[in-house]
Amino acid sequence: MFIISYILTLVCVLVSVAFVTLLERSVLGYIQLRKGPNKVGYMGLLQPFSDGIKLFFKEQTYPYFSNFVIYYFSPVFMLMLSFSLWSLFPFLVNVYNFNFGVLFFLCCTGMGVYGVLLSGWSSNSNYALLGGIRAVAQTISYEVSMALILVCFLICIFSFNFLDFMKYQVYGWFILFSFPLFFCWFSSCLAETNRSPFDFAEGESELVSGFNVEYSSGGFAFIFLSEYMNIIFMSMLCCVIFLGCDLYSIMFFIKLTFLAFMFIWTRGTLPRYRYDKLMYLTWKMFLPLSLSYLLFLSGVLLFIV
């Protein structure tokens, strides 16, 4: 039953990825005062499936001088990491009883750097390598502040289990006393998932398409799926940590959808950051703020206890 439940979760996530891409294209269309995809199926609902079929049936090309084994398996590695992240979904009847779920999450996000770096390096292309190096520097920098923000809440719930966030937010959400931390966390999520305005790994204006420039067909589709699965997972995590984690109600999924919409909204609104400002943001602003909150919360808890 555990395996069947996990497979069903993954199928639902993959279907939701398809519709998040449709939502993104439609929302960006309205933001830019144009029509989004609206021809294939009713209101364009079949567009993601036609895109998927097109991607997987296209010819698989690879650079002649690439390190072929690593080039071929790094998208698969990225997709497997995203799949393993979704085993953390806090079911009330757990698929896996993760008492150390937060640590597993930090391990998986740390490993995600290797997928981007290997796919960029193994392509043996200067543009792809530059994109991979940018992504590594960016992701490692933002992981520090992200981990510290998580620690702030772990000392509030005294547990590494995501389900305990639900028990401690029955009478009030954590966002009520940590509003600045929510924006730090959301910005770190944008940087972790290489989304605009922090999409330096795929900067089209200077790197053609960044670390995935040499990929086509299935390899590109796997990278694409991995990125959007991570976006939905980070939205879910925002709901769990800040917005109540009320798994019994439909509101949990409405909040999740709104946060996924915020990822798209940010892309349509903000221009790309300058790279040095991106690094300045995490080391000079997010890190001191999260450390200050950590000291404040630990002091308050010591005083109460």
C-alpha positions as MATLAB code, in Angstrom:
seq = 'MFIISYILTLVCVLVSVAFVTLLERSVLGYIQLRKGPNKVGYMGLLQPFSDGIKLFFKEQTYPYFSNFVIYYFSPVFMLMLSFSLWSLFPFLVNVYNFNFGVLFFLCCTGMGVYGVLLSGWSSNSNYALLGGIRAVAQTISYEVSMALILVCFLICIFSFNFLDFMKYQVYGWFILFSFPLFFCWFSSCLAETNRSPFDFAEGESELVSGFNVEYSSGGFAFIFLSEYMNIIFMSMLCCVIFLGCDLYSIMFFIKLTFLAFMFIWTRGTLPRYRYDKLMYLTWKMFLPLSLSYLLFLSGVLLFIV';
ca = [
       0.000    0.000    0.000;
       2.913    2.319    0.732;
       4.296    1.849   -2.780;
       0.858    2.281   -4.420;
       0.220    5.439   -2.397;
       3.629    6.899   -3.339;
       3.139    6.086   -7.044;
      -0.320    7.729   -6.969;
       1.248   10.820   -5.379;
       3.863   10.990   -8.149;
       1.214   10.592  -10.870;
      -0.837   13.431   -9.341;
       2.292   15.612   -9.097;
       3.195   14.967  -12.745;
      -0.333   15.882  -13.866;
      -0.185   19.030  -11.729;
       3.166   19.930  -13.356;
       1.427   19.804  -16.741;
      -1.268   22.225  -15.581;
       1.176   24.530  -13.782;
       2.953   25.022  -17.133;
      -0.416   25.879  -18.698;
      -1.190   28.266  -15.814;
       2.213   29.911  -16.255;
       1.773   30.464  -19.991;
      -1.768   31.814  -19.528;
      -0.844   34.143  -16.644;
       2.235   35.461  -18.469;
       0.018   36.008  -21.510;
      -2.391   38.177  -19.508;
       0.465   40.040  -17.790;
       1.958   40.865  -21.202;
      -1.472   41.762  -22.686;
      -1.650   38.860  -25.118;
      -3.448   35.546  -25.400;
      -1.941   32.461  -23.836;
      -2.336   28.949  -25.327;
      -6.048   28.604  -26.130;
      -6.347   26.469  -29.281;
      -5.540   22.849  -28.334;
      -8.588   21.448  -26.526;
     -11.138   23.490  -24.576;
      -9.447   26.741  -23.441;
      -6.053   25.189  -24.233;
      -6.406   22.465  -21.565;
      -4.734   19.835  -23.779;
      -1.765   22.068  -24.647;
       0.599   20.645  -21.947;
      -0.030   17.088  -23.153;
       0.638   17.984  -26.799;
       3.863   19.722  -25.683;
       4.887   16.632  -23.720;
       4.213   14.298  -26.659;
       6.147   16.631  -28.972;
       9.139   16.731  -26.592;
       9.391   12.987  -26.038;
       9.021   12.120  -29.738;
      11.621   14.580  -30.980;
      15.054   13.335  -32.016;
      17.539   12.931  -29.147;
      20.712   14.777  -30.133;
      23.939   14.975  -28.171;
      27.192   16.923  -28.624;
      29.955   14.818  -30.205;
      32.559   15.905  -27.633;
      30.298   15.583  -24.591;
      31.011   13.248  -21.691;
      28.178   11.052  -22.844;
      27.385    8.874  -19.773;
      27.190   11.837  -17.370;
      25.456   13.977  -20.017;
      22.805   11.288  -20.469;
      22.182   10.470  -16.799;
      22.303   13.910  -15.122;
      18.680   14.816  -16.163;
      17.571   11.398  -14.843;
      19.444   12.118  -11.594;
      17.672   15.499  -11.268;
      14.274   13.882  -11.856;
      14.958   11.106   -9.321;
      15.899   13.722   -6.710;
      12.622   15.554   -7.314;
      10.732   12.256   -7.012;
      12.444   11.447   -3.711;
      11.578   14.927   -2.365;
       7.888   14.152   -2.808;
       8.153   11.224   -0.405;
       8.195   14.001    2.238;
       4.602   15.024    1.523;
       3.067   15.064    5.036;
       0.305   12.476    4.718;
      -1.810   12.049    7.842;
      -1.284    8.331    7.338;
       2.363    8.544    6.326;
       3.701    6.831    3.229;
       7.044    6.876    5.027;
       7.212    7.923    8.655;
       9.853   10.616    8.315;
      10.735   11.768   11.810;
      13.790   13.455   10.278;
      12.015   14.823    7.204;
      13.584   18.296    7.455;
      17.098   16.822    7.364;
      16.159   14.668    4.368;
      14.847   17.801    2.608;
      18.124   19.659    3.231;
      20.111   16.659    1.930;
      18.048   16.455   -1.268;
      18.253   20.196   -1.999;
      22.010   20.040   -1.399;
      22.316   17.160   -3.874;
      20.281   19.089   -6.469;
      23.332   21.272   -7.127;
      25.207   18.290   -8.557;
      22.565   17.618  -11.208;
      22.828   21.157  -12.596;
      26.643   21.195  -12.394;
      27.064   17.798  -14.057;
      24.591   18.580  -16.849;
      26.435   21.859  -17.538;
      29.944   20.375  -17.355;
      29.264   17.153  -19.284;
      27.824   19.066  -22.273;
      31.379   20.351  -22.940;
      29.958   23.720  -23.957;
      31.165   27.048  -22.550;
      27.641   28.447  -22.189;
      26.367   25.329  -20.392;
      29.406   25.259  -18.068;
      28.973   28.935  -17.161;
      25.297   28.340  -16.400;
      26.150   25.335  -14.222;
      28.806   27.259  -12.241;
      26.412   30.173  -11.697;
      23.704   27.819  -10.469;
      26.079   26.134   -7.999;
      27.277   29.424   -6.472;
      23.707   30.712   -6.272;
      22.168   27.554   -4.799;
      24.898   27.006   -2.187;
      24.652   30.652   -1.064;
      20.883   30.540   -0.644;
      20.913   27.142    1.069;
      22.681   28.721    4.052;
      19.943   31.271    4.730;
      17.228   28.722    3.886;
      18.604   26.260    6.457;
      18.817   28.995    9.102;
      15.205   30.046    8.455;
      14.171   26.392    8.889;
      16.140   26.166   12.153;
      14.184   29.195   13.467;
      10.972   27.154   13.218;
      12.502   23.867   14.306;
      13.311   25.373   17.700;
       9.639   26.401   17.909;
       8.260   22.891   17.293;
      11.124   20.810   18.826;
      10.932   18.277   16.001;
      12.241   17.420   12.515;
       8.894   16.003   11.394;
       6.819   18.132    8.994;
       3.574   16.830   10.541;
       4.408   18.608   13.793;
       4.001   21.949   12.011;
       0.263   21.167   11.881;
       0.048   20.546   15.643;
       1.748   23.832   16.528;
      -0.291   25.988   14.113;
      -3.818   25.067   15.215;
      -4.483   28.450   16.878;
      -2.203   30.692   14.811;
      -0.004   30.539   11.735;
       3.751   31.034   12.009;
       3.591   33.770    9.342;
       1.883   36.063   11.893;
       5.083   36.554   13.924;
       7.607   35.943   11.123;
       6.366   37.970    8.168;
       9.880   39.171    7.119;
      11.125   35.576    7.295;
       8.360   34.507    4.914;
       9.657   36.876    2.235;
      13.242   35.721    2.863;
      12.091   32.096    2.522;
      10.082   32.811   -0.636;
      13.030   34.645   -2.243;
      15.329   31.760   -1.281;
      12.852   29.335   -2.904;
      12.989   31.406   -6.106;
      16.790   31.259   -6.054;
      16.857   27.522   -5.203;
      14.595   26.651   -8.121;
      16.461   28.998  -10.541;
      13.341   31.052  -11.168;
      13.076   34.649  -12.307;
      14.329   37.157  -11.130;
      17.182   34.822  -10.083;
      17.315   32.688  -13.255;
      21.031   33.204  -13.931;
      21.607   29.536  -14.725;
      19.351   29.963  -17.787;
      20.004   33.611  -18.687;
      18.852   33.671  -22.313;
      20.330   37.107  -23.027;
      23.904   36.086  -22.203;
      24.023   32.259  -21.986;
      21.628   31.249  -24.823;
      19.769   28.891  -22.470;
      22.302   28.157  -19.749;
      23.118   24.722  -18.355;
      20.495   22.893  -20.473;
      21.426   24.483  -23.810;
      22.672   21.224  -25.389;
      19.723   19.099  -24.289;
      16.806   18.126  -26.491;
      13.892   15.711  -26.441;
      13.690   13.529  -23.303;
      16.695   15.059  -21.499;
      15.251   18.556  -21.753;
      11.825   17.270  -20.675;
      13.326   15.615  -17.570;
      15.084   18.856  -16.534;
      11.846   20.754  -17.175;
       9.767   18.288  -15.107;
      12.302   18.363  -12.287;
      12.231   22.181  -12.116;
       8.435   22.389  -11.970;
       8.139   19.538   -9.456;
      10.546   21.462   -7.218;
       8.427   24.625   -7.624;
       5.264   22.792   -6.502;
       7.173   21.149   -3.642;
       8.550   24.493   -2.417;
       5.021   25.968   -2.576;
       3.771   23.042   -0.505;
       6.590   23.578    1.993;
       5.682   27.275    2.327;
       2.125   26.215    3.242;
       3.397   23.646    5.755;
       5.813   26.006    7.526;
       4.039   29.370    7.376;
       0.359   28.950    6.494;
      -1.034   26.456    8.954;
      -0.426   23.035    7.352;
      -4.166   22.249    7.652;
      -4.001   18.952    5.781;
      -7.636   18.104    6.548;
      -9.030   20.943    4.422;
      -9.151   21.937    0.760;
      -7.699   25.322    1.812;
      -4.247   23.719    2.011;
      -4.315   23.022   -1.735;
      -5.799   26.438   -2.556;
      -2.934   28.091   -0.651;
      -0.466   25.807   -2.469;
      -1.908   26.883   -5.838;
      -1.712   30.559   -4.856;
       1.957   30.223   -3.907;
       2.695   28.476   -7.231;
       0.897   31.413   -8.892;
       3.209   33.785   -6.953;
       6.233   32.106   -8.597;
       4.693   32.907  -11.998;
       3.585   36.400  -10.941;
       7.152   37.216   -9.878;
       8.460   36.040  -13.252;
       6.022   38.269  -15.125;
       6.691   41.329  -12.957;
      10.358   41.601  -11.975;
      13.383   42.002  -14.265;
      16.438   39.794  -13.771;
      18.748   40.786  -10.909;
      22.396   41.656  -11.398;
      24.569   38.724  -10.268;
      26.576   40.591   -7.594;
      23.306   41.977   -6.155;
      21.964   38.431   -5.931;
      24.940   37.396   -3.774;
      24.744   40.624   -1.761;
      21.071   39.941   -1.042;
      21.660   36.584    0.645;
      24.923   37.269    2.518;
      24.224   40.852    3.642;
      20.431   40.798    4.140;
      18.841   37.337    4.452;
      21.636   35.811    6.554;
      21.780   38.577    9.231;
      17.961   38.708    9.390;
      17.586   34.940    9.835;
      20.371   34.907   12.471;
      18.668   37.766   14.337;
      15.340   35.878   14.284;
      17.113   32.726   15.469;
      18.621   34.543   18.467;
      15.302   36.297   19.205;
      13.196   33.110   19.077;
      15.684   31.061   21.101;
      15.801   33.849   23.708;
      11.983   34.001   23.912;
      11.711   30.207   24.240;
      14.383   30.111   26.963;
      12.535   32.861   28.817;
       9.211   30.959   28.552;
      10.711   27.602   29.562;
];
